[in-house]
Amino acid sequence: MSARKAASQAGLSDARWRQIVSGYQSVSGAHVPVRAPAETLARMAQVVGVSPEELAEAGREDAAQELRETRKPSTASGSYANDSTIDAIATLLATLPPEAQDEVLRRVGRGEPNRSTDRTHGQERQAS
């Protein structure tokens, strides 16, 4: 997997991914240390298959705990809790501004029909 694809799946820009991986960012020509927040590092680890144990061994117990939490089965989501597509959508949703997240969740909650397959006599069905 390319760094670009991994960054995208983790909900990060390529540049931010590189900063975290290298451990520094360049600010006005000076190298400034970078330490990823636990939640960000956990998302990165999940994308590339790093285990909570490996994160803990690397001295990031905080990120290891975050990763453990994301792996816990959710009773609300049933058998979909470990579905990689659901994880990718959740990661993408987390990158949106709060008002956009609310709009997406509103639309999903409303159960809008799939307009490409839900047609009645050649016309799109209107949601009531």
Salt bridges, closest charged atoms under 4 A:
ASP14 OD2 - ARG4 NE 2.81
GLU39 OE1 - ARG43 NH1 2.63
GLU61 OE2 - ARG68 NH1 2.69
ASP62 OD1 - ARG60 NE 2.94
GLU69 OE2 - LYS72 NZ 3.16
GLU103 OE2 - ARG106 NH2 2.49
GLU103 OE2 - ARG107 NE 2.73
GLU112 OE2 - ARG110 NH2 1.94
ASP118 OD2 - ARG125 NH1 3.18
GLU124 OE1 - ARG115 NE 3.88
GLU124 OE2 - ARG119 NH1 3.89
